[in-house]
Amino acid sequence: MRTPSYWGDPSRVHLGNMVAVNNAHFNLSSGEIYINDHSFFGNNVCLITGTHQIQERRVGRFKYPSSGRDIRIGKGVWVGTNATILGPCTIGDDAVIAAGSVLLPGEYEGGKVYGGVPARALKDIDFADRK
């Protein structure tokens, strides 16, 4: 198994119990990342808290906020291979993020499948224990 890479302070990543992140990339320049219990990632997942100001020019674009763009991933979330999550973003419990998807900043309810660029809700998950 390959290990994750970090841009910024690795202490800004907070992992719950039984979390598998494989070779994810964590950009921590503008926030913290919280991944709750039993969540897991495919390969090459990117979590990006960083941003730059598009209205700035040249060297002015190098500036970025140091906080306020946290990413929060609920319990039991499955993030597919090559997905990108842009902060600030919250993903509810038991959501599934399809491979190759791009989640823009926002709130994503639990118990749904999200996919696409940009990602949108594709369907509700019919959990076996709800029958």
DSSP file (Angstrom, degrees, kcal/mol; ACC not computed):
  #  RESIDUE AA STRUCTURE BP1 BP2  ACC     N-H-->O    O-->H-N    N-H-->O    O-->H-N    TCO  KAPPA ALPHA  PHI   PSI    X-CA   Y-CA   Z-CA
    1    1 A M              0   0    0      0, 0.0     2,-0.2     0, 0.0    21,-0.0   0.000 360.0 360.0 360.0 134.6    0.0    0.0    0.0
    2    2 A R        -     0   0    0      1,-0.1    22,-0.2     0, 0.0     0, 0.0  -0.543 360.0-121.8 -85.1 155.7    1.3    3.4   -0.9
    3    3 A T        -     0   0    0     -2,-0.2    20,-0.1    20,-0.2    -1,-0.1  -0.606  27.1 -99.1 -98.4 157.5    1.2    6.2    1.7
    4    4 A P        -     0   0    0      0, 0.0     2,-0.3     0, 0.0    21,-0.2  -0.248  30.5-135.0 -69.0 160.7   -0.6    9.6    1.4
    5    5 A S  E     -a   25   0A   0     19,-2.5    21,-2.7    18,-0.1     2,-0.4  -0.853  16.3-149.6-114.1 156.2    1.3   12.8    0.4
    6    6 A Y  E     -a   26   0A   0     -2,-0.3     2,-0.6    19,-0.2    21,-0.2  -0.973  17.7-166.4-130.8 137.6    0.8   16.2    2.1
    7    7 A W  E    S+a   27   0A   0     19,-2.8    21,-3.3    -2,-0.4    22,-0.3  -0.935  78.9   1.5-116.5 102.6    1.1   19.8    1.1
    8    8 A G  S    S-     0   0    0     -2,-0.6    21,-0.1    19,-0.2    18,-0.1  -0.757 119.0 -13.5 114.8-166.7    1.2   21.6    4.4
    9    9 A D    >   -     0   0    0     19,-0.3     3,-2.2    -2,-0.3    -2,-0.1  -0.606  50.1-153.4 -78.4 112.5    1.1   20.5    8.0
   10   10 A P  G >  S+     0   0    0      0, 0.0     3,-1.8     0, 0.0    -1,-0.2   0.714  90.0  74.4 -59.8 -20.4    0.1   16.8    8.3
   11   11 A S  G 3  S+     0   0    0      1,-0.3    -2,-0.1     3,-0.0    21,-0.0   0.597  81.6  72.2 -69.1  -7.4   -1.2   17.4   11.8
   12   12 A R  G <  S+     0   0    0     -3,-2.2    21,-2.7    19,-0.1     2,-0.5   0.399  80.1  87.5 -86.9   2.9   -4.1   19.1   10.1
   13   13 A V  E <   -e   33   0B   0     -3,-1.8     2,-0.5    19,-0.2    21,-0.2  -0.908  61.8-167.6-101.4 128.5   -5.4   15.7    9.0
   14   14 A H  E     -e   34   0B   0     19,-2.9    21,-3.0    -2,-0.5     2,-0.4  -0.959   4.8-167.3-122.1 113.6   -7.7   14.0   11.5
   15   15 A L  E     -e   35   0B   0     -2,-0.5    21,-0.2    19,-0.2    22,-0.1  -0.843   6.6-150.3-107.5 135.4   -8.5   10.3   11.0
   16   16 A G    >   -     0   0    0     19,-2.5     3,-0.6    -2,-0.4     2,-0.2   0.013  46.7 -55.5 -80.0-164.5  -11.1    8.2   12.7
   17   17 A N  T 3  S+     0   0    0      1,-0.2    21,-2.6    -2,-0.0    22,-0.3  -0.535 116.5   5.6 -80.0 142.6  -11.0    4.5   13.4
   18   18 A M  T 3  S+     0   0    0     -2,-0.2     2,-0.4    19,-0.2    -1,-0.2   0.900  84.7 159.3  53.5  50.8  -10.5    2.0   10.5
   19   19 A V    <   -     0   0    0     -3,-0.6     2,-0.5    19,-0.2    21,-0.2  -0.865  24.8-162.7-102.1 135.8   -9.9    4.7    7.8
   20   20 A A  B     +i   40   0C   0     19,-1.8    21,-2.4    -2,-0.4     0, 0.0  -0.967  20.0 162.8-122.4 115.7   -8.1    3.7    4.6
   21   21 A V    >   -     0   0    0     -2,-0.5     3,-1.5     1,-0.2    24,-0.3   0.479  19.8-171.4-110.2  -5.0   -6.7    6.6    2.5
   22   22 A N  T 3   -     0   0    0      1,-0.2    -1,-0.2    21,-0.1    21,-0.1  -0.200  69.6 -18.2  49.0-129.4   -4.2    4.7    0.3
   23   23 A N  T 3  S+     0   0    0     19,-0.1    -1,-0.2   -19,-0.1   -20,-0.2  -0.205  91.2 156.3-103.0  42.6   -2.1    7.2   -1.7
   24   24 A A    <   -     0   0    0     -3,-1.5   -19,-2.5   -22,-0.2     2,-0.5  -0.180  39.0-130.8 -61.8 158.3   -4.4   10.2   -1.3
   25   25 A H  E     -ab   5  46A   0     20,-2.8    22,-2.8   -21,-0.2     2,-0.6  -0.976  18.0-161.8-114.1 126.2   -3.0   13.7   -1.6
   26   26 A F  E     -ab   6  47A   0    -21,-2.7   -19,-2.8    -2,-0.5     2,-0.7  -0.932   5.2-165.7-110.1 114.3   -3.9   16.2    1.2
   27   27 A N  E     +ab   7  48A   0     20,-3.1    22,-2.1    -2,-0.6    23,-0.2  -0.902  15.1 170.2 -97.1 114.2   -3.6   19.9    0.5
   28   28 A L    >   +     0   0    0    -21,-3.3     3,-0.7    -2,-0.7   -19,-0.3   0.120  38.6 111.7-112.3  17.6   -3.8   21.5    3.9
   29   29 A S  T 3  S+     0   0    0    -22,-0.3    -1,-0.2     1,-0.2   -21,-0.1   0.784  89.6  26.0 -67.9 -27.3   -2.8   25.0    3.1
   30   30 A S  T 3  S-     0   0    0     -3,-0.2    39,-1.8    39,-0.1     2,-0.3   0.174 126.3 -12.5-125.5  18.7   -6.2   26.6    3.7
   31   31 A G    <   -     0   0    0     -3,-0.7     2,-0.3    37,-0.2    18,-0.1  -0.991  69.1 -79.5 173.0-174.6   -7.9   24.3    6.2
   32   32 A E        -     0   0    0     -2,-0.3    39,-2.3    17,-0.1     2,-0.4  -0.740  29.7-137.9-111.6 160.7   -8.1   21.0    8.1
   33   33 A I  E     -ef  13  71B   0    -21,-2.7   -19,-2.9    -2,-0.3     2,-0.5  -0.986  13.8-170.0-125.0 128.6   -9.4   17.6    6.9
   34   34 A Y  E     -ef  14  72B   0     37,-2.7    39,-3.2    -2,-0.4     2,-0.5  -0.978   3.1-177.0-120.2 121.7  -11.5   15.4    9.1
   35   35 A I  E     -ef  15  73B   0    -21,-3.0   -19,-2.5    -2,-0.5    39,-0.2  -0.972  18.2-146.8-122.6 116.4  -12.2   11.8    8.0
   36   36 A N    >   -     0   0    0     37,-2.2     3,-1.2    -2,-0.5    40,-0.2  -0.199  35.8 -54.9 -84.2 172.7  -14.5    9.8   10.2
   37   37 A D  T 3  S+     0   0    0      1,-0.2    39,-2.4    38,-0.1    40,-0.2   0.015 114.6   7.3 -48.3 141.4  -14.7    6.1   11.1
   38   38 A H  T 3  S+     0   0    0    -21,-2.6     2,-0.3     1,-0.2    -1,-0.2   0.598  88.1 138.3  64.2  17.3  -14.9    3.4    8.5
   39   39 A S    <   -     0   0    0     -3,-1.2   -19,-1.8   -22,-0.3     2,-0.3  -0.650  29.5-174.5 -88.1 151.1  -14.4    5.7    5.5
   40   40 A F  E     -ij  20  78C   0     37,-2.6    39,-2.5    -2,-0.3     2,-0.3  -0.996  12.9-147.7-151.0 153.0  -12.1    4.6    2.7
   41   41 A F  E     - j   0  79C   0    -21,-2.4    39,-0.2    -2,-0.3    40,-0.1  -0.850  11.4-134.8-119.7 149.7  -10.6    5.9   -0.5
   42   42 A G    >   -     0   0    0     37,-2.4     3,-0.6    -2,-0.3     2,-0.1  -0.101  57.0 -60.2 -77.0-168.1   -9.6    4.4   -3.9
   43   43 A N  T 3  S+     0   0    0      1,-0.2    39,-2.6   -21,-0.1    40,-0.3  -0.447 113.4  15.1 -79.7 152.6   -6.2    5.4   -5.3
   44   44 A N  T 3  S+     0   0    0     37,-0.2     2,-0.3     1,-0.2    -1,-0.2   0.736  75.8 164.7  62.4  29.8   -5.2    8.9   -6.2
   45   45 A V    <   -     0   0    0     -3,-0.6   -20,-2.8   -24,-0.3     2,-0.5  -0.596  22.0-153.9 -75.4 137.8   -7.9   10.8   -4.3
   46   46 A C  E     -bc  25  84A   0     37,-2.4    39,-2.9    -2,-0.3     2,-0.5  -0.966  12.4-170.0-118.0 128.3   -7.2   14.5   -3.8
   47   47 A L  E     -bc  26  85A   0    -22,-2.8   -20,-3.1    -2,-0.5     2,-0.6  -0.973  14.1-170.3-115.6 116.0   -8.5   16.6   -0.9
   48   48 A I  E     +bc  27  86A   0     37,-3.0    39,-3.0    -2,-0.5   -20,-0.1  -0.907  26.3 162.2-118.1 108.1   -7.8   20.2   -1.6
   49   49 A T        +     0   0    0    -22,-2.1    -1,-0.2    -2,-0.6   -21,-0.1   0.701  56.6  96.2 -88.8 -22.2   -8.4   22.9    1.1
   50   50 A G        +     0   0    0    -23,-0.2     2,-0.3   -19,-0.1    37,-0.1  -0.242  46.0 165.5 -72.0 154.1   -6.1   25.4   -0.7
   51   51 A T        -     0   0    0     14,-0.2     2,-0.3    35,-0.1    -2,-0.0  -0.964  21.6-143.9-155.7 165.7   -7.3   28.1   -3.1
   52   52 A H        -     0   0    0     -2,-0.3     2,-0.7    12,-0.1    12,-0.1  -0.942  31.1-102.7-133.4 157.7   -6.0   31.2   -4.8
   53   53 A Q    >   -     0   0    0     10,-0.6     3,-1.3    -2,-0.3    10,-0.1  -0.711  24.0-163.5 -86.0 113.1   -7.7   34.5   -5.6
   54   54 A I  T 3  S+     0   0    0     -2,-0.7    -1,-0.2     1,-0.3     7,-0.1   0.757  86.3  64.4 -69.7 -22.4   -8.5   34.6   -9.3
   55   55 A Q  T 3  S+     0   0    0      5,-0.1    -1,-0.3     2,-0.1     2,-0.1   0.625  89.2  85.9 -77.3 -10.3   -9.1   38.4   -9.2
   56   56 A E  S <  S-     0   0    0     -3,-1.3     2,-0.3     4,-0.1     5,-0.0  -0.470  73.7-134.5 -83.0 161.3   -5.4   38.9   -8.3
   57   57 A R    >   -     0   0    0     -2,-0.1     3,-2.3     0, 0.0     4,-0.2  -0.886  51.2 -36.2-118.5 150.9   -2.7   39.1  -10.9
   58   58 A R  G >  S+     0   0    0     -2,-0.3     3,-1.8     1,-0.3     4,-0.3  -0.072 132.0   8.6  46.1-122.3    0.7   37.6  -11.3
   59   59 A V  G >  S+     0   0    0      1,-0.3     3,-1.7     2,-0.2     4,-0.3   0.756 120.6  72.2 -63.3 -24.0    2.5   37.3   -7.9
   60   60 A G  G X  S+     0   0    0     -3,-2.3     3,-1.0     1,-0.3    -1,-0.3   0.775  87.4  64.0 -60.8 -26.2   -0.7   38.3   -6.1
   61   61 A R  G <  S+     0   0    0     -3,-1.8    -1,-0.3     1,-0.2    -2,-0.2   0.635  84.7  74.5 -73.6 -13.2   -2.2   34.9   -6.9
   62   62 A F  G <  S+     0   0    0     -3,-1.7    -1,-0.2    -4,-0.3    -2,-0.2   0.757  77.8  93.9 -69.8 -22.8    0.4   33.2   -4.8
   63   63 A K    <   +     0   0    0     -3,-1.0   -10,-0.6    -4,-0.3    -7,-0.1  -0.392  53.2 172.2 -70.7 147.0   -1.4   34.4   -1.6
   64   64 A Y        -     0   0    0    -12,-0.1   -12,-0.1    -2,-0.1   -14,-0.1  -0.990  36.1 -97.2-152.2 153.0   -4.0   32.0   -0.1
   65   65 A P        -     0   0    0      0, 0.0   -14,-0.2     0, 0.0     3,-0.1  -0.358  21.9-147.5 -68.4 153.2   -6.1   31.8    3.1
   66   66 A S  S    S+     0   0    0    -36,-0.1     2,-0.3   -16,-0.1   -35,-0.1   0.475  75.0  12.0 -99.9  -3.7   -4.7   29.8    6.0
   67   67 A S  S    S+     0   0    0    -37,-0.1   -36,-0.2     1,-0.1    -1,-0.1  -0.948  86.6  70.6-156.9 174.7   -8.0   28.6    7.3
   68   68 A G  S    S+     0   0    0     -2,-0.3   -37,-0.2    -3,-0.1    -1,-0.1   0.439  76.7  89.7  93.5   0.6  -11.8   28.4    6.6
   69   69 A R        +     0   0    0    -39,-1.8   -39,-0.1    18,-0.1    18,-0.1  -0.190  56.3 162.9-123.2  41.8  -11.8   25.8    3.9
   70   70 A D        -     0   0    0     17,-0.1    19,-2.0    18,-0.1     2,-0.5  -0.164  29.9-143.7 -61.9 152.0  -12.1   22.6    5.9
   71   71 A I  E     -fg  33  89B   0    -39,-2.3   -37,-2.7    17,-0.2     2,-0.5  -0.987  15.2-170.3-117.0 128.3  -13.1   19.2    4.5
   72   72 A R  E     -fg  34  90B   0     17,-2.8    19,-2.9    -2,-0.5     2,-0.5  -0.977   2.0-170.1-124.5 120.4  -15.3   17.0    6.6
   73   73 A I  E     -fg  35  91B   0    -39,-3.2   -37,-2.2    -2,-0.5    19,-0.2  -0.945  17.0-138.9-114.0 125.3  -16.0   13.4    5.6
   74   74 A G    >   -     0   0    0     17,-2.3     3,-0.8    -2,-0.5   -38,-0.4   0.163  37.2 -63.0 -70.7-170.7  -18.7   11.5    7.5
   75   75 A K  T 3  S+     0   0    0      1,-0.2    19,-3.2   -40,-0.1    20,-0.2  -0.522 113.6   8.8 -78.0 141.2  -18.7    7.9    8.7
   76   76 A G  T 3  S+     0   0    0    -39,-2.4     2,-0.3     1,-0.2    -1,-0.2   0.738  83.1 159.0  67.4  25.7  -18.6    5.0    6.2
   77   77 A V    <   -     0   0    0     -3,-0.8   -37,-2.6   -40,-0.2     2,-0.6  -0.663  29.0-153.4 -85.3 135.5  -18.0    7.2    3.1
   78   78 A W  E     -jk  40  96C   0     17,-2.0    19,-3.1    -2,-0.3     2,-0.6  -0.950   8.0-167.9-109.0 118.5  -16.5    5.5    0.1
   79   79 A V  E     -jk  41  97C   0    -39,-2.5   -37,-2.4    -2,-0.6    19,-0.2  -0.940  19.8-134.8-109.3 118.0  -14.5    7.9   -2.2
   80   80 A G    >   -     0   0    0     17,-2.9     3,-1.6    -2,-0.6    20,-0.2  -0.173  34.4 -70.3 -74.0 163.2  -13.6    6.4   -5.5
   81   81 A T  T 3  S+     0   0    0      1,-0.3    19,-1.9    18,-0.1   -37,-0.2  -0.164 115.3   8.9 -52.2 136.9  -10.3    6.4   -7.4
   82   82 A N  T 3  S+     0   0    0    -39,-2.6    -1,-0.3     1,-0.2     2,-0.2   0.614  88.2 148.8  65.7  16.5   -9.2    9.7   -8.9
   83   83 A A    <   -     0   0    0     -3,-1.6   -37,-2.4   -40,-0.3     2,-0.4  -0.518  33.8-151.6 -75.8 150.0  -12.0   11.7   -7.1
   84   84 A T  E     -cd  46 102A   0     17,-2.8    19,-2.9   -39,-0.2     2,-0.5  -0.992   6.7-165.0-125.2 131.1  -11.2   15.3   -6.2
   85   85 A I  E     -cd  47 103A   0    -39,-2.9   -37,-3.0    -2,-0.4     2,-0.5  -0.973   6.5-158.9-119.2 121.3  -12.8   17.1   -3.2
   86   86 A L  E     -c   48   0A   0     17,-2.6    20,-0.2    -2,-0.5   -37,-0.2  -0.861  30.0 -91.5-103.4 128.8  -12.5   20.9   -3.0
   87   87 A G  S    S+     0   0    0    -39,-3.0   -16,-0.2    -2,-0.5   -17,-0.1  -0.448  98.8  54.4 -85.4 161.3  -13.0   22.6    0.4
   88   88 A P  S    S+     0   0    0      0, 0.0    18,-1.4     0, 0.0     2,-0.3   0.466  86.0 139.3 -74.7 139.7  -14.9   23.9    2.1
   89   89 A C  E     -gh  71 106B   0    -19,-2.0   -17,-2.8    16,-0.3     2,-0.4  -0.996  36.1-164.0-153.0 140.0  -16.9   20.7    1.8
   90   90 A T  E     -gh  72 107B   0     16,-2.3    18,-2.8    -2,-0.3     2,-0.5  -0.998   7.2-167.2-127.8 129.2  -18.9   18.4    4.1
   91   91 A I  E     -gh  73 108B   0    -19,-2.9   -17,-2.3    -2,-0.4    18,-0.2  -0.972  20.5-131.2-117.2 124.5  -19.9   14.9    3.0
   92   92 A G    >   -     0   0    0     16,-2.9     3,-1.3    -2,-0.5    19,-0.2  -0.166  39.4 -68.4 -72.8 166.3  -22.6   13.1    5.1
   93   93 A D  T 3  S+     0   0    0      1,-0.2    18,-1.3    17,-0.2   -17,-0.2  -0.165 112.8   7.5 -55.3 141.7  -22.4    9.5    6.5
   94   94 A D  T 3  S+     0   0    0    -19,-3.2    -1,-0.2    16,-0.2   -17,-0.1   0.621  87.4 148.0  63.2  18.8  -22.4    6.6    4.1
   95   95 A A    <   -     0   0    0     -3,-1.3   -17,-2.0   -20,-0.2     2,-0.4  -0.421  38.4-142.2 -74.7 159.4  -22.2    8.6    0.9
   96   96 A V  E     -kl  78 113C   0     16,-2.4    18,-3.0   -19,-0.2     2,-0.6  -0.996   5.8-158.1-124.6 129.3  -20.4    7.2   -2.1
   97   97 A I  E     -kl  79 114C   0    -19,-3.1   -17,-2.9    -2,-0.4    18,-0.2  -0.939  24.8-127.6-108.5 116.3  -18.3    9.5   -4.4
   98   98 A A    >   -     0   0    0     16,-3.3     3,-1.7    -2,-0.6    18,-0.1  -0.208  34.2 -85.8 -65.9 151.9  -17.9    7.9   -7.8
   99   99 A A  T 3  S+     0   0    0      1,-0.3    17,-0.2   -16,-0.1   -17,-0.2  -0.271 112.5  15.2 -55.8 136.8  -14.5    7.5   -9.4
  100  100 A G  T 3  S+     0   0    0    -19,-1.9    -1,-0.3   -20,-0.2   -17,-0.1   0.468  92.6 142.6  78.9   2.6  -13.2   10.5  -11.2
  101  101 A S    <   -     0   0    0     -3,-1.7   -17,-2.8   -20,-0.2     2,-0.5  -0.342  42.6-145.6 -76.1 156.7  -15.7   12.9   -9.7
  102  102 A V  E     -d   84   0A   0     14,-2.2    17,-3.0   -19,-0.2     2,-0.7  -0.967   8.7-158.5-123.3 113.2  -15.0   16.5   -8.6
  103  103 A L  E     -d   85   0A   0    -19,-2.9   -17,-2.6    -2,-0.5     3,-0.1  -0.824  11.6-151.6 -91.7 118.3  -16.9   17.7   -5.6
  104  104 A L        -     0   0    0     -2,-0.7   -17,-0.0    15,-0.2    -2,-0.0  -0.378  43.0 -67.2 -78.1 164.7  -17.1   21.5   -5.5
  105  105 A P  S    S+     0   0    0      0, 0.0     2,-0.3     0, 0.0   -16,-0.3  -0.265  93.5  77.3 -52.8 136.6  -17.3   23.4   -2.2
  106  106 A G  E    S-h   89   0B   0    -18,-1.4   -16,-2.3   -20,-0.2     2,-0.4  -0.968  80.1 -55.0 155.8-169.1  -20.6   22.6   -0.5
  107  107 A E  E     -h   90   0B   0     -2,-0.3     2,-0.5   -18,-0.2   -16,-0.2  -0.908  37.8-168.4-109.8 131.3  -22.7   20.2    1.5
  108  108 A Y  E     -h   91   0B   0    -18,-2.8   -16,-2.9    -2,-0.4   -13,-0.1  -0.981  21.5-128.3-123.9 119.9  -23.3   16.7    0.3
  109  109 A E        -     0   0    0     -2,-0.5     3,-0.5   -18,-0.2     2,-0.1  -0.219  24.7-111.3 -65.4 152.2  -26.0   14.6    2.1
  110  110 A G  S    S+     0   0    0      1,-0.2   -16,-0.2   -19,-0.1   -17,-0.2  -0.331  93.8  40.3 -74.7 165.0  -25.3   11.2    3.4
  111  111 A G  S    S+     0   0    0    -18,-1.3    14,-2.7     1,-0.2     2,-0.3   0.708  94.1 104.4  71.4  21.9  -26.8    8.0    1.9
  112  112 A K  E     - M   0 124C   0     -3,-0.5   -16,-2.4    12,-0.3     2,-0.5  -0.916  67.7-124.6-130.8 157.9  -26.4    9.2   -1.7
  113  113 A V  E     -lM  96 123C   0     10,-2.8     9,-3.6    -2,-0.3    10,-1.1  -0.904  27.9-167.1 -99.9 129.9  -24.2    8.4   -4.6
  114  114 A Y  E     +lM  97 121C   0    -18,-3.0   -16,-3.3    -2,-0.5     2,-0.3  -0.937  16.0 155.3-117.1 140.3  -22.5   11.5   -6.2
  115  115 A G  E   > + M   0 120C   0      5,-2.1     5,-1.7    -2,-0.4     2,-0.1  -0.994  21.9  51.7-159.3 159.8  -20.7   11.5   -9.5
  116  116 A G  E   5S- M   0 119C   0     -2,-0.3   -14,-2.2     3,-0.2     3,-0.3  -0.433  81.7 -49.0 109.4 179.0  -19.6   13.7  -12.4
  117  117 A V  T   5S+     0   0    0      1,-0.5     2,-0.1   -16,-0.2   -14,-0.1  -0.909 140.2  18.9-133.6 102.9  -17.7   16.9  -13.0
  118  118 A P  T   5S-     0   0    0      0, 0.0    -1,-0.5     0, 0.0   -15,-0.2   0.629 115.1-121.2 -73.4 157.8  -19.0   18.7  -11.2
  119  119 A A  E   5 +M  116   0C   0    -17,-3.0     2,-0.3    -3,-0.3    -3,-0.2  -0.307  35.2 175.7 -67.9 146.1  -20.5   16.0   -9.0
  120  120 A R  E   < -M  115   0C   0     -5,-1.7    -5,-2.1   -17,-0.1     2,-0.3  -0.945  43.1 -80.8-141.8 162.5  -24.2   15.9   -8.4
  121  121 A A  E     +M  114   0C   0     -2,-0.3    -7,-0.3    -7,-0.2     3,-0.1  -0.509  42.4 177.8 -66.9 126.1  -26.5   13.4   -6.6
  122  122 A L  E     -     0   0C   0     -9,-3.6     2,-0.3     1,-0.4    -1,-0.2   0.780  59.2 -24.2 -99.0 -36.2  -27.1   10.4   -8.9
  123  123 A K  E     -M  113   0C   0    -10,-1.1   -10,-2.8     2,-0.0    -1,-0.4  -0.977  60.0-100.9-169.4 158.5  -29.3    8.3   -6.6
  124  124 A D  E     -M  112   0C   0     -2,-0.3     2,-0.5   -12,-0.2   -12,-0.3  -0.616  42.4-117.5 -80.3 148.8  -30.2    7.4   -3.0
  125  125 A I        -     0   0    0    -14,-2.7     2,-1.2    -2,-0.2    -1,-0.0  -0.796  14.8-145.9 -91.0 127.9  -28.7    4.3   -1.6
  126  126 A D        -     0   0    0     -2,-0.5     2,-0.1     3,-0.0     5,-0.1  -0.760  23.4-149.8 -92.7  90.8  -31.1    1.6   -0.7
  127  127 A F    >   -     0   0    0     -2,-1.2     3,-1.9     1,-0.1     4,-0.3  -0.363  13.3-130.5 -67.7 139.2  -29.4    0.2    2.4
  128  128 A A  G >  S+     0   0    0      1,-0.3     3,-1.2     2,-0.2    -1,-0.1   0.829 105.9  58.1 -57.2 -36.1  -29.9   -3.5    3.1
  129  129 A D  G 3  S+     0   0    0      1,-0.2    -1,-0.3     2,-0.1    -2,-0.1   0.458  93.2  68.6 -80.0   2.1  -30.8   -2.9    6.7
  130  130 A R  G <         0   0    0     -3,-1.9    -1,-0.2     1,-0.2    -2,-0.2   0.506 360.0 360.0 -92.5  -5.6  -33.7   -0.6    5.8
  131  131 A K    <         0   0    0     -3,-1.2    -1,-0.2    -4,-0.3    -2,-0.1   0.488 360.0 360.0 -75.1 360.0  -35.7   -3.4    4.3
